[in-house]
Amino acid sequence: MQHVVRAVLKGWGGVVVLVSCCWSAAGAGNPGGVPTIRELSVPEARTLLATALAALPAATRQQDTLRLRQLYWSAGQAYYTLGRPELALQQYRHARRFSQPDSEATAWTHWLAGRALLSQGDTGKARQTYQLALHTFRQRRQLNGQGQVWEHLGELYGRTGHWFRAQKSYEQALAAWQLAHNHAHTAQVLHRLGGAHLEQQHPSRALYYLQQSIAWARRQQDSAQTSAAYNGMGQVYQSLSNTETANSWFQQALQWLPTTAPARQRTVVLRDLGISYDSLGNEAAASRYLQAALVPARHSGSPVLLSELYAALTSLYRRHRKPQAALDALTRFTALQDSVAAEQRLAQVAELQTRYETEKKEREIQLLIKERQLQQANLRWQKMVRNLLAVSVVLLLATALGLYRAQRRQRHTNRLLHWKNAAINRQKEELDRLNQTKDTLFSIISHDLRGPLSSLYSLLALLKLGRLPADRLAAHSERLTRMLDGTLHLLDNLLNWSASQLKGEGSARPERIRLDELVEEAVALFQGDADRKEIQLLNKVPEVCLARADINMIRLVLRNLLSNALKFTAAGGTVTVAARRQAQWWMVTVQDTGVGMEADQQARLLGHQGPFSTLGTAREKGTGLGLQLCQEFVQRNGGEFSFQSQEGVGSQFHFTLPALDEDSPVVLAGRRQSAVTAAAE
């Protein structure tokens, strides 16, 4: 009887295989990309095979790769169930031709091929094929695929007796199933973990995992998995010789066993229950359950299960003195021994092959370790020599670097001193220029503003006394008005010039303007002054003259140039304003027939020595700021300012502005009032 119990425990992996086939991966969200697996009966397998082979020609003609892969998968599963793993492998090779390399479909095909190889007993190739599938599933982060491969790797290690490796594989599978929230497979792999711990003589851990499996299976209302877990609990207590408790668990397993349970699972449950009744001395119940187990065992097609049942019946009938029944059972047991021996030989060959491959791997690892140690010793020697050389080189480099850095710091210090001296000189020049500007501004204000203000004060005093005749009052008022106009123009120029010199303000705001209207406005403004001096003032600017510039700045430029021309032109002379187009520019010219300038005056006119001014033909005074403002304002608008002068002939002042086409929007001259008015110099 102990021989039968031990055989039951050795068959734990077989029980789990039975449960593992009761699932479907079609719910993975990838129809056609994931095979649908379930345990088939022999008639179902034959029907499925015939259907798949009949559908292959049509799918081939239609070149339906998805359908072809499904058909080859189905044919492979049918051959696998019919015990023809070599034909199943052929079908899986065909299916792989219709999948992209490193795709999930190829990984599932590897997994199916691994099952067939394991069925053949070729555990080495089965493990390699499983590893290929696992690699792809990891790359694709396919948790369901990882769980399947880890579970079947655990089954492989369990078949070859490497239960610790099987336990680790099942733990990996459990982690994958829990991350995938696959509760059915979580219950199944907990059952497998319990079996692995039982084989390692860890009954308490086995009971823990089996109880977890029962809880998960009952939450999912999975009666088949619940029955398998109850049966596992009974096997644990049977191994502890607690026969009564084991029998109660086996009875619960039978109660939970569904009528649709696979034949192999039904056989195992009935067999274990019969063996437990035999251990309790209940010969009738033991015989009844063992005989009942023979029917599903024959349907399962497993000679090992039939052999175990007949061995248990032989032992039972012999102890209860039933020689004829014992002889019949023994005869059937003997007839099955060839098949059982063949399966056992296959299992032994697989175990030897796995052991050989493991030892080979270990020897290769040892050789690699020794080679690595030799390489490390050589590397240490080379490293020591290299370090000595490196230290010598570092010392030399440090010395050279120290000298270089000291020289570099000295050069940097010299450059800093040079830059600081240059900055100090620039600041000194700027301060000198600003100081000169301040002195010029104050001297102009103190000299040129005192006279008009004193005259105004005297006129107000006379008005206050009331003794000034009307004709003299009119003459004084007209003279004072002209004087105040000149003073106002003088203040405007002074304010603009001082702002540009002292604060750097007055940046241009260019916009589209009509130069012809600005010129017309300036000519109209100075027409009265020209008439008083008997000077002919001519406007030769085209009717439409579009440019882009700051309107207020150009208004001041035109007024200053006209004021300057009138100032230095005697009676009977001519002042002309003209403009002509030069590619993308307008060139504006203010020409007079005045006194002209000497060469030294021309050099000082736009120089940086400060404002330069002379008296006009009618003894007009000026500040010398107007032309400097003209030059600055033209340059801020992107143009150029220049002049030619000949003493006794006259002068020409030119400036350029960016030109615009006639269809461009225009800012009229009168749109914005100027804050800057021209001053006659």
C-alpha positions as CSV (number, residue, x, y, z in Angstrom):
1,M,0.0,0.0,0.0
2,Q,2.9,2.4,0.8
3,H,4.1,1.7,-2.8
4,V,0.8,2.9,-4.1
5,V,0.7,6.1,-1.9
6,R,4.2,7.0,-3.1
7,A,3.2,6.6,-6.7
8,V,0.3,8.9,-6.0
9,L,2.6,11.6,-4.6
10,K,5.0,11.2,-7.5
11,G,2.1,11.8,-9.8
12,W,1.4,15.2,-8.3
13,G,2.8,16.9,-11.4
14,G,0.4,14.8,-13.5
15,V,-2.6,16.1,-11.4
16,V,-1.6,19.7,-12.1
17,V,-1.2,19.0,-15.8
18,L,-4.8,17.9,-15.8
19,V,-5.9,21.2,-14.3
20,S,-3.7,23.3,-16.5
21,C,-5.4,22.1,-19.6
22,C,-8.8,23.4,-18.4
23,W,-8.3,27.0,-19.6
24,S,-8.8,29.3,-22.6
25,A,-6.6,32.2,-23.6
26,A,-9.1,33.6,-26.1
27,G,-10.0,36.3,-23.6
28,A,-6.5,37.8,-23.9
29,G,-7.9,40.6,-26.1
30,N,-6.1,39.3,-29.2
31,P,-8.3,36.9,-31.2
32,G,-6.2,34.8,-33.5
33,G,-3.0,36.0,-31.8
34,V,-3.4,33.7,-28.8
35,P,-4.1,29.9,-29.0
36,T,-7.2,28.5,-27.3
37,I,-6.2,25.5,-25.1
38,R,-8.5,23.0,-23.4
39,E,-8.2,19.3,-22.7
40,L,-9.8,17.3,-25.5
41,S,-11.1,13.8,-25.4
42,V,-9.9,11.4,-28.1
43,P,-13.1,11.8,-30.2
44,E,-12.9,15.6,-29.9
45,A,-9.3,15.6,-30.9
46,R,-10.0,13.4,-34.0
47,T,-12.9,15.7,-35.0
48,L,-10.8,18.8,-34.5
49,L,-8.0,17.3,-36.6
50,A,-10.3,16.4,-39.5
51,T,-11.9,19.9,-39.5
52,A,-8.5,21.7,-39.4
53,L,-7.0,19.6,-42.2
54,A,-10.1,20.0,-44.4
55,A,-10.0,23.8,-44.0
56,L,-6.3,24.2,-44.8
57,P,-6.5,24.1,-48.6
58,A,-9.1,26.9,-48.7
59,A,-7.1,29.1,-46.3
60,T,-4.0,28.4,-48.4
61,R,-5.7,29.6,-51.6
62,Q,-7.0,32.7,-49.9
63,Q,-3.5,33.3,-48.3
64,D,-5.2,34.0,-45.0
65,T,-2.2,33.9,-42.7
66,L,-4.2,34.4,-39.5
67,R,-6.6,31.6,-40.4
68,L,-3.7,29.3,-41.4
69,R,-1.9,29.9,-38.1
70,Q,-5.1,29.1,-36.2
71,L,-5.6,25.9,-38.2
72,Y,-2.1,24.7,-37.7
73,W,-2.4,25.4,-33.9
74,S,-5.6,23.4,-33.8
75,A,-4.1,20.4,-35.7
76,G,-1.1,20.5,-33.4
77,Q,-3.3,20.4,-30.3
78,A,-5.3,17.5,-31.7
79,Y,-2.1,15.5,-32.5
80,Y,-0.8,16.4,-28.9
81,T,-4.0,14.9,-27.4
82,L,-3.8,11.8,-29.6
83,G,-0.3,11.1,-28.3
84,R,1.6,12.1,-31.5
85,P,3.8,14.9,-30.3
86,E,6.2,14.6,-33.3
87,L,3.3,15.4,-35.6
88,A,2.2,18.2,-33.3
89,L,5.7,19.7,-33.7
90,Q,5.3,19.6,-37.5
91,Q,2.1,21.6,-37.3
92,Y,3.7,24.2,-34.9
93,R,6.6,24.6,-37.3
94,H,4.1,25.4,-40.1
95,A,2.3,27.8,-37.8
96,R,5.5,29.7,-37.1
97,R,6.0,30.4,-40.8
98,F,2.8,32.5,-40.7
99,S,4.0,34.7,-37.7
100,Q,6.5,37.6,-37.6
101,P,9.7,36.9,-35.7
102,D,9.7,38.1,-32.1
103,S,5.9,38.5,-32.3
104,E,3.5,37.3,-29.6
105,A,2.1,34.7,-32.1
106,T,5.6,33.2,-32.5
107,A,6.0,33.2,-28.7
108,W,2.7,31.3,-28.3
109,T,3.9,28.8,-31.0
110,H,7.1,28.3,-29.0
111,W,5.2,27.6,-25.9
112,L,3.0,25.0,-27.6
113,A,6.1,23.4,-29.1
114,G,7.6,23.2,-25.7
115,R,4.6,21.3,-24.4
116,A,5.0,18.8,-27.3
117,L,8.7,18.4,-26.7
118,L,8.1,17.8,-23.0
119,S,5.6,15.2,-23.9
120,Q,8.3,13.5,-26.0
121,G,10.6,13.5,-23.0
122,D,13.0,16.0,-24.6
123,T,13.3,18.2,-21.6
124,G,16.4,20.0,-22.8
125,K,14.8,21.3,-26.0
126,A,11.5,21.9,-24.2
127,R,13.3,24.2,-21.7
128,Q,15.1,26.1,-24.5
129,T,11.8,26.5,-26.4
130,Y,10.1,27.8,-23.3
131,Q,13.0,30.3,-22.8
132,L,12.5,31.6,-26.3
133,A,8.8,32.2,-25.6
134,L,9.6,33.8,-22.2
135,H,12.1,36.2,-23.8
136,T,9.5,37.5,-26.3
137,F,6.8,37.7,-23.7
138,R,9.0,39.8,-21.5
139,Q,9.9,42.1,-24.3
140,R,6.2,42.5,-25.1
141,R,5.3,42.8,-21.4
142,Q,2.7,40.0,-22.0
143,L,1.9,38.9,-18.5
144,N,-0.5,36.0,-19.5
145,G,2.2,34.5,-21.7
146,Q,4.9,34.9,-19.0
147,G,2.6,33.1,-16.5
148,Q,2.0,30.2,-18.9
149,V,5.7,29.7,-19.6
150,W,6.7,29.9,-15.9
151,E,4.0,27.4,-15.0
152,H,5.2,24.9,-17.6
153,L,8.8,25.4,-16.7
154,G,7.8,24.5,-13.2
155,E,6.1,21.3,-14.5
156,L,9.2,20.5,-16.5
157,Y,11.5,20.8,-13.4
158,G,8.9,18.8,-11.4
159,R,9.0,15.9,-13.9
160,T,12.8,15.7,-13.6
161,G,12.7,15.9,-9.8
162,H,14.1,19.4,-9.5
163,W,11.4,20.6,-7.1
164,F,13.2,23.6,-5.8
165,R,13.6,25.0,-9.3
166,A,9.9,24.1,-9.9
167,Q,9.0,26.0,-6.8
168,K,10.9,29.1,-8.0
169,S,9.2,28.9,-11.4
170,Y,5.8,28.6,-9.9
171,E,6.5,31.7,-7.7
172,Q,7.4,33.6,-10.9
173,A,4.2,32.4,-12.5
174,L,2.2,33.5,-9.4
175,A,3.6,37.0,-9.6
176,A,2.7,37.3,-13.3
177,W,-0.8,36.0,-12.8
178,Q,-1.5,38.4,-10.0
179,L,-0.2,41.3,-12.0
180,A,-2.4,40.2,-14.9
181,H,-5.4,39.9,-12.4
182,N,-6.0,36.4,-13.7
183,H,-7.7,34.8,-10.7
184,A,-8.3,31.4,-12.3
185,H,-4.6,30.8,-13.0
186,T,-3.7,32.3,-9.6
187,A,-5.7,29.5,-7.9
188,Q,-4.0,26.9,-10.2
189,V,-0.4,28.0,-9.6
190,L,-1.1,28.2,-5.8
191,H,-2.1,24.5,-6.1
192,R,1.2,23.8,-8.0
193,L,3.2,25.6,-5.3
194,G,1.6,23.4,-2.6
195,G,2.6,20.3,-4.6
196,A,6.2,21.6,-5.0
197,H,6.5,22.2,-1.2
198,L,5.0,18.7,-0.5
199,E,7.7,17.1,-2.7
200,Q,10.3,19.0,-0.7
201,Q,8.9,17.7,2.6
202,H,7.4,21.1,3.6
203,P,3.9,20.0,4.6
204,S,3.0,23.2,6.5
205,R,3.9,25.4,3.5
206,A,2.1,23.0,1.2
207,L,-1.1,23.3,3.3
208,Y,-0.8,27.1,3.3
209,Y,-0.7,27.4,-0.5
210,L,-3.4,24.8,-1.0
211,Q,-5.7,26.7,1.4
212,Q,-5.0,29.8,-0.6
213,S,-5.8,27.9,-3.8
214,I,-9.1,26.8,-2.3
215,A,-10.0,30.3,-1.4
216,W,-9.2,31.7,-4.8
217,A,-11.0,28.9,-6.6
218,R,-14.2,29.2,-4.6
219,R,-14.3,33.0,-5.2
220,Q,-14.2,32.2,-8.9
221,Q,-16.8,29.4,-8.4
222,D,-14.3,27.0,-10.2
223,S,-15.5,23.6,-8.9
224,A,-12.8,21.7,-10.9
225,Q,-9.9,23.7,-9.4
226,T,-11.6,23.6,-5.9
227,S,-11.8,19.8,-6.2
228,A,-8.2,19.5,-7.2
229,A,-7.1,21.7,-4.3
230,Y,-9.2,19.6,-1.8
231,N,-7.6,16.5,-3.3
232,G,-4.1,18.1,-2.7
233,M,-5.0,18.7,0.9
234,G,-5.9,15.1,1.3
235,Q,-2.6,14.0,-0.2
236,V,-0.6,16.2,2.2
237,Y,-2.4,14.6,5.2
238,Q,-2.0,11.1,3.6
239,S,1.7,11.7,3.5
240,L,1.6,12.6,7.2
241,S,-0.2,9.3,7.9
242,N,-3.3,11.2,9.1
243,T,-5.6,8.9,7.2
244,E,-9.0,10.0,8.6
245,T,-8.3,13.7,7.9
246,A,-7.0,12.8,4.4
247,N,-10.2,10.8,3.8
248,S,-12.4,13.7,4.7
249,W,-10.6,16.0,2.2
250,F,-10.8,13.3,-0.5
251,Q,-14.5,13.1,0.0
252,Q,-14.9,16.9,-0.3
253,A,-12.8,16.7,-3.5
254,L,-15.3,14.1,-4.9
255,Q,-18.2,16.3,-3.9
256,W,-16.8,19.4,-5.7
257,L,-15.8,17.4,-8.7
258,P,-18.0,18.5,-11.6
259,T,-19.6,16.0,-14.0
260,T,-17.6,17.7,-16.9
261,A,-14.3,17.2,-15.2
262,P,-11.5,15.6,-17.4
263,A,-11.1,11.9,-17.2
264,R,-7.6,12.1,-15.7
265,Q,-8.7,14.4,-12.8
266,R,-11.7,12.1,-12.1
267,T,-9.4,9.1,-12.0
268,V,-7.0,10.7,-9.6
269,V,-9.8,11.8,-7.1
270,L,-11.4,8.3,-7.1
271,R,-8.1,6.6,-6.8
272,D,-6.9,8.6,-3.9
273,L,-10.3,8.2,-2.1
274,G,-10.1,4.4,-2.6
275,I,-6.6,4.2,-1.3
276,S,-7.6,6.2,1.8
277,Y,-10.5,3.8,2.5
278,D,-8.0,0.9,2.1
279,S,-5.8,2.6,4.7
280,L,-8.8,2.9,7.1
281,G,-9.6,-0.9,6.6
282,N,-12.8,-0.3,4.7
283,E,-12.3,-2.9,2.0
284,A,-15.7,-2.5,0.3
285,A,-15.5,1.2,-0.1
286,A,-11.9,1.0,-1.3
287,S,-12.8,-1.7,-3.9
288,R,-15.8,0.4,-5.0
289,Y,-13.9,3.6,-5.6
290,L,-10.9,1.9,-7.2
291,Q,-13.1,0.0,-9.6
292,A,-15.0,3.3,-10.3
293,A,-11.7,4.9,-11.2
294,L,-10.9,2.3,-13.9
295,V,-13.6,3.8,-16.2
296,P,-12.2,7.3,-16.5
297,A,-8.6,5.9,-16.4
298,R,-9.3,4.0,-19.6
299,H,-10.7,7.2,-21.2
300,S,-7.7,9.2,-20.2
301,G,-5.4,6.9,-22.2
302,S,-2.7,6.8,-19.5
303,P,-1.3,3.3,-18.9
304,V,0.5,4.6,-15.8
305,L,-2.8,5.5,-14.1
306,L,-4.3,2.1,-15.1
307,S,-1.2,0.3,-13.8
308,E,-1.4,2.1,-10.5
309,L,-5.1,1.2,-10.1
310,Y,-4.5,-2.5,-10.8
311,A,-1.6,-2.6,-8.5
312,A,-3.7,-1.1,-5.7
313,L,-6.6,-3.6,-6.4
314,T,-4.1,-6.5,-6.4
315,S,-2.7,-5.5,-3.0
316,L,-6.3,-4.9,-1.7
317,Y,-7.7,-8.3,-2.9
318,R,-4.6,-10.2,-1.7
319,R,-4.8,-8.8,1.8
320,H,-8.5,-9.6,2.0
321,R,-8.0,-13.2,0.6
322,K,-9.7,-12.8,-2.7
323,P,-7.3,-14.8,-4.9
324,Q,-9.3,-14.8,-8.1
325,A,-9.9,-11.1,-8.1
326,A,-6.3,-10.5,-7.1
327,L,-5.1,-12.7,-10.0
328,D,-7.2,-10.9,-12.5
329,A,-6.0,-7.5,-11.3
330,L,-2.4,-8.8,-11.3
331,T,-2.8,-10.1,-14.8
332,R,-4.0,-6.8,-16.1
333,F,-1.2,-5.0,-14.1
334,T,1.4,-7.2,-15.7
335,A,0.0,-6.6,-19.2
336,L,0.4,-2.9,-18.7
337,Q,3.9,-3.0,-17.4
338,D,5.5,-2.8,-20.9
339,S,3.7,0.5,-21.5
340,V,4.5,1.8,-18.0
341,A,8.1,0.7,-18.3
342,A,8.3,2.5,-21.7
343,E,7.0,5.7,-20.1
344,Q,9.3,5.3,-17.1
345,R,12.2,4.8,-19.4
346,L,11.3,8.0,-21.2
347,A,11.1,9.8,-17.9
348,Q,14.4,8.4,-16.8
349,V,16.0,9.3,-20.1
350,A,14.6,12.8,-19.8
351,E,15.9,13.1,-16.2
352,L,19.3,11.8,-17.3
353,Q,19.4,14.2,-20.2
354,T,18.5,17.1,-17.9
355,R,21.0,16.0,-15.4
356,Y,23.7,15.7,-18.1
357,E,22.9,19.2,-19.5
358,T,22.9,20.6,-16.0
359,E,26.2,19.1,-15.1
360,K,27.6,20.2,-18.5
361,K,26.4,23.7,-17.8
362,E,28.0,23.6,-14.4
363,R,31.3,22.4,-15.8
364,E,31.2,25.2,-18.4
365,I,30.5,27.7,-15.7
366,Q,33.4,26.4,-13.6
367,L,35.7,26.7,-16.7
368,L,34.4,30.2,-17.3
369,I,35.0,31.1,-13.6
370,K,38.6,29.8,-13.8
371,E,39.2,31.7,-17.1
372,R,37.7,34.7,-15.5
373,Q,40.0,34.4,-12.5
374,L,43.0,34.2,-14.7
375,Q,41.9,37.2,-16.7
376,Q,41.3,39.1,-13.5
377,A,44.8,38.2,-12.3
378,N,46.3,39.4,-15.6
379,L,44.1,42.5,-15.4
380,R,45.3,43.2,-11.8
381,W,48.9,43.0,-12.9
382,Q,48.3,45.2,-15.9
383,K,46.4,47.6,-13.8
384,M,49.2,47.9,-11.3
385,V,51.8,48.6,-14.0
386,R,49.3,51.0,-15.7
387,N,48.7,52.7,-12.3
388,L,52.5,53.2,-11.8
389,L,52.9,54.7,-15.2
390,A,49.8,56.8,-14.7
391,V,51.1,58.1,-11.4
392,S,54.3,59.1,-13.1
393,V,52.5,60.7,-16.0
394,V,50.1,62.5,-13.6
395,L,53.0,64.0,-11.6
396,L,54.6,65.3,-14.8
397,L,51.3,66.6,-16.0
398,A,50.6,68.2,-12.6
399,T,53.9,70.0,-12.7
400,A,53.3,71.2,-16.3
401,L,49.7,72.1,-15.5
402,G,50.8,74.1,-12.5
403,L,53.3,76.1,-14.6
404,Y,50.7,76.5,-17.3
405,R,48.0,77.7,-14.9
406,A,50.4,80.1,-13.2
407,Q,51.2,81.6,-16.6
408,R,47.6,81.6,-17.6
409,R,46.6,83.4,-14.4
410,Q,49.2,86.0,-15.1
411,R,48.0,86.5,-18.7
412,H,44.4,86.7,-17.4
413,T,45.4,89.2,-14.8
414,N,47.1,91.3,-17.4
415,R,44.1,91.1,-19.7
416,L,41.8,92.2,-16.8
417,L,44.1,95.1,-16.1
418,H,44.1,96.1,-19.7
419,W,40.3,95.8,-19.9
420,K,39.9,97.8,-16.7
421,N,42.2,100.5,-17.9
422,A,40.4,100.7,-21.2
423,A,37.1,100.9,-19.4
424,I,38.4,103.6,-17.2
425,N,39.7,105.6,-20.2
426,R,36.3,105.2,-22.0
427,Q,34.5,106.3,-18.8
428,K,36.8,109.3,-18.6
429,E,36.2,110.2,-22.2
430,E,32.5,109.9,-21.7
431,L,32.6,112.0,-18.5
432,D,34.6,114.6,-20.3
433,R,32.1,114.7,-23.2
434,L,29.2,114.9,-20.8
435,N,30.9,117.6,-18.8
436,Q,31.5,119.5,-22.0
437,T,27.9,119.0,-23.0
438,K,26.7,120.3,-19.6
439,D,29.0,123.4,-19.8
440,T,27.8,124.1,-23.4
441,L,24.1,123.7,-22.3
442,F,24.5,126.1,-19.3
443,S,26.5,128.6,-21.3
444,I,23.8,128.7,-24.0
445,I,21.1,129.0,-21.5
446,S,22.9,131.7,-19.5
447,H,23.8,133.7,-22.6
448,D,21.0,133.3,-25.1
449,L,18.0,133.1,-22.8
450,R,18.9,136.1,-20.6
451,G,18.3,138.7,-23.4
452,P,14.7,137.7,-24.3
453,L,13.7,137.3,-20.7
454,S,15.2,140.7,-19.8
455,S,13.4,142.4,-22.7
456,L,10.2,140.7,-21.6
457,Y,10.7,142.0,-18.1
458,S,11.4,145.5,-19.3
459,L,8.2,145.5,-21.5
460,L,6.1,144.2,-18.6
461,A,7.6,147.1,-16.4
462,L,6.6,149.7,-19.0
463,L,3.2,148.2,-19.3
464,K,2.8,148.3,-15.6
465,L,3.7,152.1,-15.5
466,G,1.2,152.7,-18.4
467,R,3.4,155.4,-20.0
468,L,4.2,153.5,-23.3
469,P,2.6,155.0,-26.5
470,A,0.6,152.6,-28.6
471,D,2.9,152.7,-31.7
472,R,5.9,151.9,-29.6
473,L,4.0,149.2,-27.8
474,A,3.1,147.5,-31.1
475,A,6.8,147.7,-32.3
476,H,8.1,146.3,-29.0
477,S,5.4,143.6,-29.0
478,E,6.3,142.5,-32.6
479,R,10.0,142.5,-31.8
480,L,9.4,140.6,-28.6
481,T,7.2,138.1,-30.4
482,R,9.9,137.3,-32.9
483,M,12.4,137.1,-30.1
484,L,10.2,134.7,-28.1
485,D,9.6,132.5,-31.2
486,G,13.3,132.2,-31.7
487,T,13.7,131.4,-28.0
488,L,11.0,128.7,-28.2
489,H,12.7,127.1,-31.2
490,L,16.0,127.4,-29.3
491,L,14.5,125.6,-26.3
492,D,13.1,122.8,-28.4
493,N,16.5,122.1,-30.0
494,L,18.2,122.3,-26.6
495,L,15.8,119.9,-25.1
496,N,16.1,117.3,-27.9
497,W,19.9,117.7,-28.1
498,S,20.4,117.4,-24.3
499,A,18.1,114.3,-24.2
500,S,20.0,112.6,-26.9
501,Q,23.4,113.5,-25.4
502,L,22.8,113.0,-21.7
503,K,20.2,110.1,-21.5
504,G,20.5,108.4,-24.9
505,E,16.7,108.8,-25.4
506,G,14.8,109.6,-28.5
507,S,14.9,106.2,-30.3
508,A,13.1,106.2,-33.6
509,R,9.6,104.8,-34.1
510,P,9.5,104.3,-37.9
511,E,6.2,104.3,-39.7
512,R,4.9,105.0,-43.2
513,I,4.9,108.7,-44.0
514,R,4.5,111.1,-47.0
515,L,7.6,113.1,-47.4
516,D,6.0,115.5,-49.9
517,E,3.4,116.6,-47.3
518,L,6.1,117.0,-44.6
519,V,8.2,119.2,-47.0
520,E,5.1,121.2,-47.9
521,E,4.4,121.7,-44.2
522,A,7.9,122.9,-43.5
523,V,8.0,125.2,-46.5
524,A,4.7,126.8,-45.4
525,L,6.1,127.3,-41.9
526,F,9.2,129.2,-43.1
527,Q,7.5,131.0,-46.1
528,G,7.0,134.2,-43.9
529,D,10.7,134.2,-42.8
530,A,11.8,133.8,-46.5
531,D,9.5,136.7,-47.5
532,R,10.9,139.0,-44.8
533,K,14.5,138.3,-46.1
534,E,13.4,138.4,-49.7
535,I,14.5,134.8,-50.4
536,Q,12.9,132.6,-52.9
537,L,11.8,129.3,-51.2
538,L,11.2,126.4,-53.8
539,N,9.6,123.0,-53.3
540,K,10.6,120.5,-56.0
541,V,9.6,117.3,-54.2
542,P,7.3,114.9,-56.2
543,E,3.6,114.8,-55.4
544,V,3.7,111.3,-53.9
545,C,6.9,110.5,-51.9
546,L,6.4,107.5,-49.5
547,A,9.0,106.6,-46.9
548,R,9.4,104.8,-43.6
549,A,10.7,106.9,-40.7
550,D,9.8,108.6,-37.5
551,I,7.5,111.5,-38.5
552,N,8.5,113.8,-35.7
553,M,12.2,113.3,-36.2
554,I,11.9,114.0,-40.0
555,R,9.7,117.0,-39.3
556,L,12.5,118.4,-37.1
557,V,15.2,117.6,-39.6
558,L,13.4,119.4,-42.4
559,R,12.7,122.5,-40.3
560,N,16.3,122.7,-39.0
561,L,17.7,122.4,-42.5
562,L,15.3,125.0,-43.9
563,S,16.0,127.3,-40.9
564,N,19.8,126.9,-41.4
565,A,19.5,127.6,-45.2
566,L,17.5,130.7,-44.7
567,K,19.8,131.9,-41.9
568,F,22.9,131.9,-44.2
569,T,21.2,133.0,-47.4
570,A,21.2,136.8,-48.2
571,A,18.4,138.7,-49.8
572,G,17.7,137.8,-53.4
573,G,19.0,134.2,-52.8
574,T,17.2,130.9,-53.4
575,V,16.5,127.9,-51.1
576,T,15.4,124.7,-52.8
577,V,14.0,121.5,-51.4
578,A,14.2,118.5,-53.8
579,A,13.9,114.6,-53.6
580,R,14.7,111.8,-56.0
581,R,14.4,108.0,-55.8
582,Q,17.5,105.9,-55.7
583,A,16.6,102.2,-55.7
584,Q,15.1,101.5,-52.2
585,W,15.9,105.0,-50.9
586,W,14.7,108.6,-51.1
587,M,17.4,111.2,-51.2
588,V,16.2,114.6,-49.9
589,T,18.3,117.7,-50.7
590,V,18.1,121.2,-49.2
591,Q,20.2,123.6,-51.3
592,D,20.9,127.3,-50.8
593,T,22.8,130.0,-52.6
594,G,24.1,131.4,-49.3
595,V,27.6,132.3,-48.1
596,G,28.9,128.7,-47.9
597,M,31.6,127.5,-45.6
598,E,35.3,127.4,-45.4
599,A,37.2,124.1,-45.2
600,D,37.9,124.4,-41.4
601,Q,34.3,125.3,-40.7
602,Q,33.2,122.2,-42.6
603,A,35.5,120.1,-40.5
604,R,34.0,121.5,-37.3
605,L,30.4,121.5,-38.4
606,L,29.6,117.8,-37.5
607,G,32.7,117.1,-35.4
608,H,32.8,115.8,-31.8
609,Q,34.3,119.0,-30.4
610,G,30.9,120.3,-29.4
611,P,28.3,122.6,-31.0
612,F,29.6,125.1,-33.6
613,S,27.6,128.2,-34.7
614,T,28.1,131.4,-36.5
615,L,26.0,134.5,-37.1
616,G,23.6,134.5,-40.1
617,T,23.4,137.0,-42.9
618,A,20.9,139.1,-40.8
619,R,23.0,138.6,-37.6
620,E,20.8,135.7,-36.5
621,K,22.1,133.7,-33.6
622,G,22.1,129.9,-33.2
623,T,23.2,127.2,-30.8
624,G,25.1,125.0,-33.3
625,L,22.9,122.1,-32.3
626,G,20.5,121.9,-35.3
627,L,22.7,120.1,-37.8
628,Q,24.0,117.6,-35.1
629,L,20.4,116.7,-34.3
630,C,19.7,116.3,-38.0
631,Q,22.5,113.9,-38.4
632,E,21.6,111.8,-35.3
633,F,17.9,111.6,-36.2
634,V,18.6,110.6,-39.8
635,Q,20.9,107.9,-38.7
636,R,18.4,106.6,-36.1
637,N,15.9,106.1,-39.0
638,G,18.4,104.1,-41.0
639,G,19.6,106.8,-43.4
640,E,22.7,108.8,-44.1
641,F,23.4,112.5,-43.6
642,S,26.0,114.4,-45.7
643,F,26.7,117.9,-47.1
644,Q,28.8,119.9,-49.6
645,S,29.6,123.5,-49.3
646,Q,31.7,126.1,-51.2
647,E,32.4,129.5,-49.8
648,G,30.6,132.3,-51.7
649,V,28.5,129.7,-53.7
650,G,26.2,128.0,-51.2
651,S,25.6,124.7,-49.5
652,Q,23.8,121.4,-50.2
653,F,22.6,119.1,-47.3
654,H,21.5,115.6,-48.2
655,F,19.8,112.8,-46.2
656,T,18.4,109.4,-47.2
657,L,15.3,107.5,-45.9
658,P,14.0,104.0,-46.8
659,A,11.5,104.2,-49.6
660,L,8.0,102.5,-49.8
661,D,5.8,101.6,-52.7
662,E,2.8,103.8,-53.6
663,D,0.2,101.1,-52.5
664,S,1.6,101.1,-48.9
665,P,-0.5,102.6,-46.1
666,V,0.5,106.1,-45.3
667,V,0.7,108.2,-42.1
668,L,-0.2,111.7,-43.1
669,A,2.0,114.6,-42.0
670,G,-0.8,116.1,-39.8
671,R,-1.8,112.8,-38.1
672,R,0.4,113.4,-35.0
673,Q,1.5,116.7,-33.6
674,S,5.2,117.1,-33.2
675,A,6.8,117.5,-29.8
676,V,9.9,118.8,-31.5
677,T,9.9,122.1,-33.3
678,A,12.7,123.5,-35.5
679,A,15.0,126.3,-34.3
680,A,16.6,128.8,-36.6
681,E,20.3,128.8,-36.1
